[in-house]
Amino acid sequence: MPLTTPGTPHDSLFELSGRAAAKATPALLGPDPDRLAEVVARVRSRRSQLHHEIETLRRAPGGLGRGALDRDQSIHRLTRQLGVLERFGPDIVLGRMSFSDGREPVYVGRLGLSDDHDRRLLVDWRAPAAEPFFAATSADPMGLSSRRRYQWVDGRVRDYWDEILDADSATAGAALDDQSSFIASLGSARTPQMRDVLATIAADQDAVIRARSRGALVVEGGPGTGKTVVALHRAAYLLYADPRLDGRAGAVLLVGPHAGYLNYVAGVLPSLGEDGVRAATLAEMVPQGRDAVPEPDRRVAALKSAAAMVGAVDPAVGLYEEAPTGRTVVETPWVDLDLDPEDWAEAFDAPAPSTPHNEARDQIWEALVEILVDKVDPQQAPVELVRRALLDNEELRRLFSRTWPVLDPAQTVADLWSVPAYLRRCAPWLSQAEVAALQRPESRPWTDADLPLLDAARRRIGDPAAAGRRRRREKVMAEQRRYMDDVVDYVLASDDNPDSSLSMLRGEDLRDALMDPDAVEEPDRDPLAGPFAHVIVDEAQELTDAQWQMLMRRCPSLSFTIVGDRAQARSGFEGSWRDRLTGLGFSDVTTRTLRVNYRTPAEVMAEAAPVILAQVPDAVVPSSIRRGGAPLVHGRIEDLDAVLDRWLADHPDGTACVIAAETDGVSGVRGVERPRVQVLSPTTVKGLEFDLVVIVEPLGTEQGRALAVDRYVSMTRTTGQLVILTR
C-alpha cells in the first residue's frame, strides 16, 4: 500500500466526499490527521529498520543448535511484521478510542507501533488495552465516551463513524449519525476472497475471540452471525495472547468444510500478521483423501462413521502382534539357543505401548537378539561373535518377519472390507448383514467415510519405510564417526605443540559437532499430523464421531474452538452441544451463542426462517440488523441467463452464485459460468457469501430435514438479492 509522498499534506489521507464530506471539518477530525501522519512516517521508517535488521540477521553466521533456531525465529518474526506493514501501510490504523475522563485518545491498529522515543502510536488490536474498542457498548462503555472506526479505500480514509457510548459525556468532536452508514458498509460488495472485517468486529464476536483457550469452546450461531470471522480472528488472538502457543509455528490447526472455504479465507490470517496456523480439510489429513469420493450408501456411511468402527483398527493390527506359542531352536556356529514363548512375549513388551507397529519392529528385533545373547555362557562361546551371528541369521530374521510383519495401513483397512472373517473378528458387534454391506472390491476407490479408519490405521501402524530409513541413517552416521575419528587421530598425532588448541578435538562433544546430521535425507514431517496446541473447527455440526476422533488425536489437550450451527446439520444430532461433545470424550465444554445476523438482509431472513423452523423447531434463527435487501424473486430455470446478465450489468462489483443440486443439478447449469459467478452445491457453498444468490430447485432428492437445511443454507448465503428458479 503506497504511503503519502514526502511533502504531501498529511490531511490528504482523508478524502471525504458525498455524505461523508460534512465530517471533514477540523473540529470533527480532531487529532486524527496529525496522528495518522505520524503513523505514516513511522511505518515508513519501521519498514526500513525491518529490512535492515532482517538483512543483518541473514548475513550473520548461522551457528548451531539453539543459536541457529533463535536466529531463524527472529528472522521469521521480523519478516511477519514487515509483511503486515507492506500490505497495509497507513490503513494499519483501525480507529480510536476517546475516554470519558478526558485522557488522550488511544488509537488501535493491526499491530502495536511506537515512535523512536517509545511513545505509543498504536495499540495492537489483540492487546488488553484495545479490548474496549471492540467490546464497549452503551450499556457498558468500559470508560469510553466514544469510538471511531475508519473506512479505508486505496490508502485513504473515505468515511468514519463515531459511536457515542457514554451519554453523559460531551459529544463535541464526534461525527454523529445513526450508524446507518456503518451498517450499510457491512453489505458492501463481496469479492472472491473474504474481505477484511477487523475494524467492524462487534462486541459479541470480540467476547468469543478473547475467550480462554482451555477446554472446548463451542460458538453456535445462525447464518451471518460471523462465526467464521470469529474463528479466524480467534486463531490470530490466541497466537498473540496464549503463552502455550507463543513462538510455535503450526500450534493452531484450522479445519474447514471444503477446499473452496479455505481458498475464500486464505488471506485473512496473513492480513492479521499471522502465518503460524495450519489450515486444512479433513480429507487433506489423509493421503487417500485427495482421490476419495462420497460414500454412496447411507447405511454403509453410518456404519463406518461410528466411533466403534474406528476401534476395529486396533484388533486388526493386533492380530499381527500375537507372540508365538511354540518353541524354536536358533542355531549358531558355537551354541544352539532356545527361543520359547516367554522370550517372544518379553521382546514384544520392549517398545512403549504407543509405538506404531512398524516403528516397533527394530526395538523388538534388538530385544529378541539380546534375550538370546543373555542365554550364552561366556565360558562356552564368544558372546560378541554369537551376537553378530544372530544379527546375520537369515532364518531367524524370516521367522521374526512372519511373526511381526511390516504392515501397510491402507491394505489393512482394505482387508477389513474384503475379508468377512477378518472384519467379524475385529468388529464382533456387527451383524452378518452389516458385515456383508461393508464388503467392497479392492479396486473400488476410497470414500470419505473410509478416511477416519485410514487415518487411525496410519497412526497405529506407522510408516512402512521408517525402519529401513532409520537403519540407513545409523549406518551412514557410524561411517561418518569412524572417518571423523581417523581424521582426528591423525591430526592429533601430527601435532607436537603441547599448547595447541587442537587438543580440544579429544572431546566427544566437539567430535559430535563435526558430524553432518543431514547426510541422510529425512522424509518431510507431515505438518497435519500434530500434535497441535489448539484446533479450530468451522461448520463442526456435520462431523461424525469417527471424524471427531481424527481431530482429537491431533490435539491431546482437547483445546478446541468449535464453530457451528445445529440447525445447519443435515443429519442433526440428539441433545445439546455439551451432550454431543462429552459423549465423544470432552470434559470441559463452554458454549457461547451469537444471535445477530450481520450478513443477510431482514427481507431474506423473513423468507428463510420458516424453512428451517418447520423441520427444526428449536433452531436458533438470528436477527438481522440490515434492511433494504431486494425482495425475493421467483422464476423459471429458463430465466437463469437473463437474471445473471441483468445483475452483472447493474453491479460492476460483487460476486454471484448459482446453487444447484449436489449431482445432476450442478452439471445441468454449468454453462452459465461467467466472471464473478460461481456454480456450487448446498454442501460446497457452506461458509461462503455472495451479493447475489440464485437457487435452482429442486435441490436434489433429499426430503425432510436434509432438504430444509440445504434450502436454509442456500438462501442465507446472500448479502443482497435472492432469486429462486424452478425447473
BAMIKOL-773988 format. One line per 8 residues: for each residue z, y, x of C-alpha. Coordinates in Angstrom, 1 decimal. Last residue first. Layout:
BEGIN
Z Y X; ...
REM end
This chain:
BEGIN
-13.3 -26.4 -37.2; -10.5 -23.9 -37.7; -10.0 -20.6 -35.8; -6.7 -18.9 -35.3; -6.7 -15.5 -33.6; -3.6 -13.9 -32.1; -3.7 -10.4 -30.5; -1.1 -8.7 -28.4
1.3 -10.3 -25.9; 0.1 -13.7 -26.7; 1.6 -17.0 -25.6; 3.7 -17.3 -28.8; 1.0 -18.9 -30.9; 0.3 -21.7 -28.5; 4.0 -22.7 -28.1; 4.5 -22.7 -31.8
1.3 -24.7 -32.5; 2.1 -27.3 -30.0; 5.7 -27.5 -31.1; 4.7 -28.0 -34.7; 2.2 -30.7 -33.8; 4.9 -32.6 -31.8; 7.5 -32.2 -34.5; 5.4 -33.7 -37.3
1.9 -34.9 -36.6; -0.2 -35.3 -33.5; -4.0 -35.8 -33.9; -5.1 -32.8 -32.0; -4.7 -29.1 -32.1; -6.7 -28.8 -35.3; -7.4 -26.0 -34.8; -8.8 -23.7 -32.2
-6.2 -21.2 -31.2; -7.4 -17.9 -29.7; -4.8 -16.0 -27.7; -5.5 -12.4 -26.5; -3.3 -10.5 -24.1; -2.2 -13.7 -22.3; 1.0 -15.5 -21.3; 1.8 -18.6 -19.3
4.9 -20.9 -19.1; 3.2 -23.6 -21.2; -0.5 -23.3 -21.4; -1.1 -26.7 -19.8; 0.6 -28.6 -22.7; -1.0 -26.7 -25.6; -4.4 -27.2 -24.0; -6.3 -24.6 -21.9
-9.5 -22.6 -21.8; -9.3 -19.5 -19.7; -10.9 -16.1 -20.3; -10.8 -13.2 -17.8; -14.5 -13.8 -16.8; -16.1 -16.0 -19.3; -15.6 -19.6 -20.4; -17.0 -20.3 -23.9
-18.9 -23.5 -22.9; -15.8 -25.5 -22.5; -15.1 -25.4 -26.3; -15.5 -29.1 -27.1; -14.0 -30.2 -23.8; -10.7 -28.7 -24.8; -10.7 -30.2 -28.3; -11.8 -33.6 -27.2
-8.6 -34.1 -25.1; -5.5 -31.9 -25.3; -6.5 -30.0 -28.3; -7.6 -26.3 -28.0; -6.2 -23.1 -26.7; -8.6 -20.3 -25.9; -7.0 -17.8 -23.5; -7.5 -14.1 -22.9
-6.7 -11.8 -20.0; -6.3 -8.1 -19.6; -8.4 -5.1 -18.6; -11.7 -3.7 -19.9; -10.5 -4.4 -23.5; -12.9 -3.5 -26.2; -15.9 -5.3 -24.7; -13.8 -8.3 -23.8
-12.4 -8.4 -27.4; -15.8 -8.2 -29.0; -17.3 -10.9 -26.8; -14.3 -13.2 -27.3; -14.3 -13.0 -31.1; -18.1 -13.3 -31.3; -18.1 -16.4 -29.2; -15.4 -18.0 -31.3
-16.8 -17.2 -34.8; -18.4 -20.6 -35.3; -14.9 -22.1 -34.9; -14.0 -20.5 -38.2; -11.7 -17.6 -38.9; -8.1 -16.4 -39.3; -6.7 -13.2 -37.8; -3.0 -12.5 -37.3
-2.3 -8.8 -37.4; -2.7 -6.7 -34.3; 0.6 -6.0 -32.4; 2.4 -2.8 -33.2; 5.9 -4.0 -32.7; 7.9 -4.9 -29.6; 11.6 -5.8 -29.7; 11.0 -9.4 -30.8
14.0 -11.4 -32.0; 14.2 -14.9 -30.5; 13.9 -18.2 -32.5; 16.8 -20.5 -31.5; 15.6 -23.7 -33.3; 18.2 -25.3 -35.6; 15.7 -26.0 -38.4; 13.4 -27.9 -36.0
10.4 -29.0 -38.2; 10.1 -26.2 -40.7; 11.7 -23.9 -38.2; 8.8 -24.3 -35.8; 6.0 -23.1 -38.0; 8.2 -20.6 -39.8; 8.8 -18.7 -36.6; 5.1 -18.3 -35.6
3.9 -16.0 -38.4; 6.8 -13.5 -38.1; 6.6 -14.0 -34.3; 3.0 -12.6 -34.4; 4.0 -9.4 -36.2; 7.1 -9.0 -34.0; 4.9 -8.7 -31.0; 5.4 -11.4 -28.3
6.5 -10.5 -24.9; 10.1 -9.1 -24.7; 11.7 -11.6 -27.1; 15.4 -11.1 -27.1; 17.8 -14.1 -27.6; 18.5 -15.4 -24.1; 21.2 -18.2 -24.2; 23.5 -19.1 -21.4
24.9 -22.7 -21.0; 27.3 -23.9 -18.3; 27.4 -27.6 -17.2; 29.8 -29.1 -14.5; 29.7 -32.9 -14.8; 26.0 -33.8 -14.5; 25.4 -37.6 -14.7; 22.5 -38.0 -17.0
24.7 -38.2 -20.1; 26.4 -35.0 -19.0; 23.0 -33.4 -19.0; 21.9 -34.3 -22.5; 25.3 -33.7 -24.1; 25.6 -30.3 -22.4; 22.0 -29.4 -23.5; 23.1 -30.2 -27.0
22.7 -33.2 -29.2; 19.7 -35.5 -29.6; 16.5 -34.9 -27.7; 13.1 -33.5 -28.6; 9.7 -35.2 -28.5; 7.5 -32.1 -28.2; 10.3 -30.0 -26.7; 9.6 -26.4 -27.5
12.6 -26.0 -29.8; 14.8 -27.4 -27.1; 14.0 -24.3 -25.0; 14.1 -24.5 -21.2; 15.4 -23.3 -17.9; 17.7 -25.5 -15.9; 19.3 -23.8 -12.8; 20.7 -26.6 -10.8
23.5 -27.4 -8.2; 23.8 -31.2 -8.6; 25.4 -31.4 -5.1; 23.1 -34.4 -4.3; 20.0 -32.3 -4.9; 16.8 -34.4 -4.2; 18.2 -37.5 -5.9; 19.0 -35.3 -9.0
15.3 -34.3 -9.1; 13.8 -37.8 -9.3; 16.7 -38.9 -11.6; 15.7 -36.1 -14.1; 12.2 -37.6 -14.1; 13.6 -41.0 -15.1; 15.6 -39.5 -17.9; 12.5 -37.7 -19.2
11.8 -34.0 -18.6; 10.2 -32.0 -21.5; 13.1 -29.6 -22.1; 13.0 -28.5 -18.5; 10.2 -26.0 -19.0; 11.3 -24.5 -15.7; 13.5 -26.4 -13.3; 15.4 -24.6 -10.5
16.9 -26.8 -7.8; 19.7 -25.7 -5.3; 20.9 -26.9 -1.9; 17.9 -29.1 -1.5; 17.9 -32.6 0.1; 15.0 -32.8 0.1; 11.9 -35.0 -0.2; 9.6 -32.0 -1.1
9.0 -30.9 2.5; 7.9 -34.5 3.5; 8.5 -34.4 7.3; 5.3 -34.4 9.3; 4.9 -37.6 11.3; 6.2 -37.4 14.8; 3.9 -37.2 17.8; 5.3 -38.8 20.9
5.4 -36.6 23.9; 7.2 -34.0 21.8; 10.6 -35.0 23.2; 9.5 -34.0 26.7; 12.2 -34.8 29.2; 13.4 -32.1 31.7; 16.4 -31.3 29.5; 17.6 -35.0 29.9
17.6 -34.6 33.6; 19.6 -31.4 33.3; 22.2 -33.2 31.0; 22.5 -36.2 33.3; 23.5 -34.1 36.3; 22.1 -35.1 39.7; 19.4 -32.5 39.4; 22.1 -29.9 40.0
21.9 -30.9 43.7; 18.7 -29.0 43.8; 20.8 -25.8 44.1; 20.8 -26.4 47.9; 24.0 -25.8 49.8; 23.8 -29.2 51.7; 20.2 -28.5 52.7; 18.5 -31.8 53.7
16.3 -32.0 50.6; 13.8 -34.9 50.8; 16.2 -37.5 49.3; 16.9 -35.1 46.4; 13.3 -34.6 45.6; 12.5 -38.3 45.8; 15.5 -39.2 43.6; 14.4 -36.5 41.1
10.9 -37.8 40.9; 12.0 -41.5 40.5; 14.5 -40.5 37.8; 11.8 -38.5 36.0; 9.4 -41.5 36.0; 12.1 -43.8 34.7; 13.0 -41.3 32.0; 9.4 -40.7 31.0
8.9 -44.5 30.6; 12.0 -44.8 28.5; 10.8 -41.9 26.4; 7.5 -43.5 25.8; 9.1 -46.9 24.9; 11.6 -45.3 22.6; 8.9 -43.3 20.8; 6.7 -46.4 20.4
9.7 -48.3 18.9; 10.5 -45.5 16.5; 6.9 -45.3 15.4; 6.8 -49.0 14.7; 10.0 -48.8 12.7; 8.8 -45.9 10.6; 5.4 -47.5 9.6; 6.5 -49.0 6.3
8.1 -45.6 5.3; 11.2 -46.1 3.2; 12.1 -48.9 0.8; 14.7 -47.2 -1.5; 13.2 -43.8 -1.2; 9.7 -44.9 -1.8; 10.8 -47.2 -4.6; 12.6 -44.4 -6.4
9.5 -42.2 -6.1; 7.2 -44.9 -7.3; 9.5 -45.5 -10.2; 9.6 -41.8 -11.1; 5.8 -41.7 -10.8; 4.9 -44.5 -13.1; 5.2 -42.4 -16.3; 2.5 -40.0 -14.9
0.1 -42.9 -14.7; -1.2 -44.9 -11.8; -4.8 -46.0 -12.0; -5.7 -49.5 -13.2; -7.0 -51.9 -10.4; -3.6 -53.6 -10.2; -4.0 -54.8 -13.8; -1.2 -53.7 -16.0
1.8 -55.5 -17.6; 4.3 -53.2 -19.3; 3.5 -54.4 -22.9; 4.1 -58.1 -21.9; 7.6 -57.2 -20.5; 8.3 -55.3 -23.8; 7.2 -58.3 -25.9; 9.4 -60.7 -23.9
12.3 -58.3 -24.4; 13.6 -56.2 -21.6; 17.3 -56.3 -20.7; 16.6 -58.6 -17.8; 14.9 -55.8 -15.7; 14.6 -57.2 -12.2; 14.3 -60.9 -13.1; 12.1 -60.2 -16.1
9.9 -57.9 -14.0; 9.4 -60.7 -11.3; 8.7 -63.3 -14.0; 6.0 -61.0 -15.6; 4.1 -60.4 -12.3; 1.6 -57.6 -12.7; 3.7 -54.5 -13.6; 6.6 -55.4 -11.3
4.2 -56.3 -8.6; 2.6 -52.8 -8.8; 6.1 -51.3 -8.3; 6.5 -53.3 -5.0; 2.9 -52.5 -4.0; 3.6 -48.8 -4.3; 6.7 -49.0 -2.1; 5.1 -51.2 0.6
7.5 -53.7 2.1; 8.1 -54.9 5.7; 9.7 -58.3 5.4; 13.4 -59.2 5.9; 13.5 -63.1 5.8; 9.8 -63.6 6.5; 9.9 -61.0 9.3; 13.0 -62.6 10.7
11.4 -66.1 10.9; 8.3 -64.6 12.5; 10.5 -62.8 15.0; 12.4 -66.0 15.8; 9.2 -67.9 16.4; 7.8 -65.1 18.6; 10.9 -65.2 20.9; 10.4 -62.1 23.1
13.7 -60.5 22.0; 15.4 -63.8 22.3; 14.1 -64.4 25.8; 15.2 -60.9 26.8; 18.7 -61.6 25.5; 18.8 -65.0 27.3; 17.9 -63.4 30.5; 20.7 -60.9 30.1
23.2 -63.6 29.3; 22.4 -65.9 32.3; 23.4 -69.4 31.0; 26.3 -71.9 31.3; 29.1 -69.8 32.8; 28.1 -66.8 30.8; 28.7 -68.9 27.6; 26.1 -67.6 25.0
27.3 -67.1 21.5; 27.6 -63.4 21.8; 23.8 -63.4 22.6; 23.1 -64.8 19.1; 25.1 -62.1 17.4; 23.4 -59.5 19.7; 20.0 -60.7 18.6; 20.9 -60.5 14.9
22.3 -57.0 15.3; 19.1 -55.8 17.0; 17.0 -57.3 14.3; 19.2 -55.8 11.6; 19.0 -52.4 13.1; 15.3 -52.7 13.6; 14.8 -53.7 9.9; 17.0 -51.1 8.4
14.1 -48.5 8.4; 12.0 -50.8 6.2; 14.8 -51.2 3.6; 16.0 -47.6 3.4; 19.5 -47.1 4.8; 22.0 -46.1 2.1; 24.3 -49.0 2.7; 24.6 -48.3 6.4
22.8 -50.9 8.5; 24.7 -53.8 10.1; 25.5 -55.8 6.9; 22.3 -57.8 7.2; 23.3 -59.0 10.6; 26.7 -60.3 9.3; 25.0 -62.1 6.4; 22.5 -63.7 8.8
25.2 -64.9 11.1; 27.2 -66.3 8.1; 24.1 -68.2 7.0; 23.8 -70.0 10.4; 21.9 -69.3 13.6; 22.8 -72.0 16.1; 21.8 -71.4 19.7; 19.9 -73.6 22.1
20.5 -72.9 25.8; 18.7 -72.1 29.1; 15.0 -72.0 28.3; 15.7 -70.6 24.8; 15.7 -72.4 21.4; 16.9 -71.0 18.2; 18.4 -73.6 15.8; 18.4 -72.7 12.1
21.0 -73.3 9.4; 20.2 -72.7 5.7; 21.4 -70.1 3.2; 19.1 -67.4 4.2; 20.3 -63.8 3.5; 18.8 -62.1 0.5; 17.1 -58.8 1.3; 13.7 -59.4 -0.2
15.0 -59.9 -3.7; 17.0 -56.7 -3.1; 13.8 -54.7 -3.3; 13.1 -55.6 -7.0; 16.9 -55.5 -7.6; 16.9 -51.8 -6.5; 13.7 -50.9 -8.3; 14.9 -52.1 -11.7
17.2 -49.0 -11.9; 14.2 -46.9 -12.5; 13.8 -48.9 -15.7; 17.4 -48.1 -16.7; 16.8 -44.4 -16.6; 14.2 -44.7 -19.3; 10.7 -43.2 -18.7; 9.0 -46.5 -18.1
10.0 -47.8 -21.5; 9.1 -44.6 -23.3; 5.7 -44.4 -21.6; 4.9 -48.0 -22.5; 5.7 -47.3 -26.2; 3.6 -44.1 -26.1; 0.6 -45.9 -24.6; -1.9 -43.5 -23.0
0.2 -42.7 -19.9; -1.4 -39.5 -18.6; -3.4 -39.9 -15.3; -2.1 -40.1 -11.7; -4.5 -39.0 -9.0; -2.4 -36.4 -7.2; 0.8 -38.1 -8.3; 0.2 -41.1 -6.0
1.8 -39.3 -3.0; 4.9 -38.5 -5.1; 6.5 -35.1 -5.2; 3.3 -33.4 -6.3; 3.5 -35.0 -9.7; 6.9 -33.4 -10.4; 5.3 -30.0 -10.0; 6.0 -28.0 -6.9
7.5 -24.8 -5.4; 9.5 -24.7 -2.2; 11.5 -21.5 -1.9; 12.2 -19.9 1.5; 9.4 -17.4 1.2; 11.5 -14.5 -0.1; 10.7 -10.8 0.2; 10.7 -10.1 -3.6
6.9 -9.7 -3.6; 6.8 -13.1 -1.8; 8.8 -14.5 -4.8; 6.4 -13.2 -7.5; 3.0 -14.0 -6.0; 2.8 -17.7 -6.8; 3.9 -17.3 -10.5; 0.5 -18.0 -12.1
-0.6 -20.5 -9.5; 2.6 -22.5 -10.1; 2.0 -22.4 -13.8; -1.5 -23.6 -13.5; -0.3 -26.5 -11.4; 1.9 -27.9 -14.2; 5.5 -27.9 -15.6; 7.1 -26.0 -12.7
9.9 -27.2 -10.3; 11.4 -24.6 -7.9; 13.2 -26.1 -5.0; 15.7 -24.0 -3.0; 17.0 -24.7 0.5; 13.5 -24.8 1.8; 14.2 -22.5 4.7; 18.0 -22.3 5.2
19.1 -19.0 6.5; 21.7 -18.4 3.8; 21.6 -21.1 1.2; 25.2 -22.1 1.2; 26.3 -18.5 1.6; 24.8 -17.6 -1.8; 23.8 -13.9 -2.1; 20.3 -13.5 -0.7
18.9 -16.9 -1.2; 20.6 -16.9 -4.6; 19.0 -13.7 -5.7; 15.5 -14.8 -4.7; 15.8 -18.0 -6.7; 17.4 -16.1 -9.6; 14.4 -13.8 -9.6; 12.1 -16.7 -10.2
14.2 -18.5 -12.9; 15.0 -15.3 -14.7; 11.3 -14.2 -14.9; 10.5 -17.7 -16.1; 13.1 -17.5 -18.8; 12.0 -14.0 -19.8; 12.7 -14.1 -23.5; 9.0 -14.4 -24.4
9.3 -17.7 -26.2; 12.7 -19.0 -27.1; 15.7 -19.1 -24.8; 18.0 -21.5 -23.1; 19.2 -21.0 -19.5; 21.3 -24.0 -18.5; 23.4 -23.5 -15.4; 24.3 -26.8 -13.7
27.1 -27.0 -11.1; 27.8 -24.2 -8.6; 25.2 -21.5 -8.4; 27.2 -18.6 -9.9; 25.5 -16.3 -12.3; 23.6 -13.3 -10.9; 20.2 -14.2 -12.5; 21.9 -15.0 -15.7
23.6 -11.6 -16.0; 20.4 -10.0 -15.0; 18.5 -11.5 -17.9; 21.0 -10.2 -20.5; 20.9 -6.8 -18.8; 17.2 -6.4 -18.8; 14.8 -6.8 -15.9; 12.2 -4.0 -16.1
12.1 -2.9 -12.5; 11.6 -6.4 -11.2; 8.6 -7.1 -13.6; 5.8 -7.5 -11.1; 2.9 -9.2 -13.0; 2.4 -12.9 -13.2; -1.1 -13.8 -11.9; -4.3 -14.0 -13.8
-3.6 -10.4 -15.0; -1.9 -9.1 -18.1; -2.5 -5.8 -19.8; 0.6 -3.8 -20.6; 2.9 -5.1 -23.3; 6.2 -4.5 -21.5; 5.0 -0.9 -20.8; 5.2 -0.2 -24.5
8.9 -0.8 -24.4; 9.2 1.8 -21.7; 7.1 4.3 -23.5; 9.1 3.7 -26.7; 12.2 4.3 -24.8; 13.3 6.8 -27.5; 12.8 9.7 -25.2; 15.0 11.9 -23.0
13.9 12.9 -19.5; 17.3 13.4 -18.0; 18.2 16.4 -15.9; 20.8 17.7 -18.3; 22.1 14.9 -20.5; 25.8 15.7 -20.0; 28.1 12.7 -20.1; 29.9 11.8 -23.3
27.0 9.5 -24.5; 27.3 7.4 -21.3; 24.3 5.1 -21.0; 21.5 7.6 -21.4; 18.3 5.7 -20.4; 15.7 7.7 -18.5; 12.1 6.5 -18.2; 9.5 7.2 -15.6
5.7 7.7 -15.5; 2.8 7.7 -13.2; 4.8 7.4 -10.0; 2.1 7.0 -7.3; 1.3 4.2 -4.8; -1.6 2.7 -6.8; 0.4 2.7 -10.1; 4.2 2.9 -10.1
6.3 3.1 -13.2; 9.8 4.3 -12.3; 13.1 3.5 -13.9; 15.9 6.0 -14.4; 19.5 5.0 -15.4; 22.0 7.4 -17.0; 25.7 8.3 -17.0; 26.7 5.2 -15.1
30.3 4.0 -14.6; 29.7 0.5 -15.8; 27.9 1.8 -18.9; 29.5 -1.0 -21.1; 28.5 -0.4 -24.7; 25.6 1.9 -23.7; 24.5 -0.9 -21.4; 24.8 -1.5 -17.6
23.5 -4.8 -16.2; 20.2 -3.9 -14.5; 21.1 -0.7 -12.5; 24.8 -1.6 -12.8; 24.2 -4.6 -10.4; 22.9 -2.4 -7.6; 26.2 -2.2 -5.7; 26.6 -6.0 -5.9
23.5 -6.3 -3.8; 20.5 -8.1 -5.3; 18.4 -5.0 -5.9; 18.9 -3.9 -2.3; 20.3 -0.4 -2.1; 18.0 2.3 -0.9; 18.4 5.4 1.2; 21.8 4.6 2.8
22.7 6.8 5.7; 22.7 4.7 8.8; 21.7 7.7 11.0; 18.1 6.5 11.5; 17.7 6.1 7.8; 18.9 3.2 5.7; 16.9 0.7 3.5; 18.0 -2.2 1.4
15.1 -4.2 0.0; 13.3 -4.2 -3.4; 14.9 -0.9 -4.1; 17.7 0.8 -6.0; 18.5 4.5 -5.5; 22.1 5.7 -5.9; 22.7 9.2 -7.4; 25.4 11.4 -5.6
28.7 11.1 -7.5; 29.2 13.2 -10.6; 31.9 11.1 -12.2; 29.5 9.8 -14.9; 27.1 8.4 -12.3; 23.3 8.5 -11.9; 21.5 5.3 -11.0; 18.0 5.4 -9.6
14.7 3.5 -9.8; 12.7 0.7 -8.4; 11.8 2.1 -5.0; 9.6 -0.3 -2.9; 6.9 1.7 -4.6; 6.7 3.8 -1.4; 5.0 1.0 0.6; 4.7 -2.2 -1.4
3.0 -4.9 0.5; 3.5 -3.6 4.0; 7.2 -3.1 3.4; 7.6 -6.6 1.8; 5.7 -8.2 4.7; 7.7 -6.4 7.3; 10.9 -7.7 5.9; 9.5 -11.3 6.0
8.3 -10.8 9.5; 11.8 -9.6 10.6; 13.4 -12.7 9.1; 10.8 -15.1 10.6; 11.0 -13.6 14.0; 14.8 -13.7 13.9; 14.7 -17.4 12.8; 12.3 -18.3 15.6
14.6 -16.6 18.2; 17.7 -18.3 16.8; 16.0 -21.7 17.0; 14.8 -21.1 20.5; 18.4 -20.2 21.6; 19.9 -23.1 19.8; 17.9 -25.7 21.7; 15.6 -24.4 24.4
14.2 -21.0 25.5; 11.1 -19.4 24.0; 10.8 -16.8 26.7; 10.3 -13.3 25.2; 6.7 -12.3 24.2; 7.3 -13.3 20.6; 10.6 -11.4 20.5; 9.1 -8.2 21.8
6.2 -8.5 19.3; 8.6 -8.9 16.4; 10.7 -6.0 17.5; 7.7 -3.7 18.0; 6.1 -4.6 14.6; 9.5 -4.1 13.0; 10.0 -0.7 14.5; 6.6 0.5 13.5
7.2 -0.7 9.9; 10.6 1.0 9.9; 8.9 4.3 10.9; 6.5 4.1 8.0; 9.1 2.9 5.5; 11.5 5.7 6.7; 8.9 8.4 6.1; 8.0 7.1 2.7
11.7 6.6 1.8; 12.5 10.2 2.9; 9.7 11.4 0.7; 11.1 9.4 -2.2; 14.4 11.0 -1.7; 13.0 14.5 -1.6; 10.8 14.0 -4.7; 13.6 12.3 -6.6
16.3 14.9 -6.1; 15.8 16.5 -9.6; 12.6 15.4 -11.3; 13.9 16.7 -14.6; 14.7 20.2 -13.4; 11.7 20.3 -11.1; 9.4 19.8 -14.1; 7.0 16.8 -14.2
8.5 15.1 -17.2; 6.3 17.0 -19.7; 3.3 15.4 -18.0; 4.4 12.0 -19.1; 2.6 12.2 -22.5; -0.7 12.9 -20.7; -0.2 13.2 -16.9; 2.5 12.5 -14.3
1.2 12.0 -10.8; 4.5 12.0 -8.8; 4.0 10.9 -5.2; 2.3 14.3 -4.8; 5.9 15.6 -4.6; 5.8 14.8 -0.9; 3.3 17.5 -0.1; 0.7 15.9 2.1
1.1 17.0 5.7; 1.2 13.5 7.1; -0.6 11.0 4.8; 1.0 9.6 1.8; 1.6 5.9 2.2; -1.1 3.3 1.7; 0.0 0.0 0.0
REM end
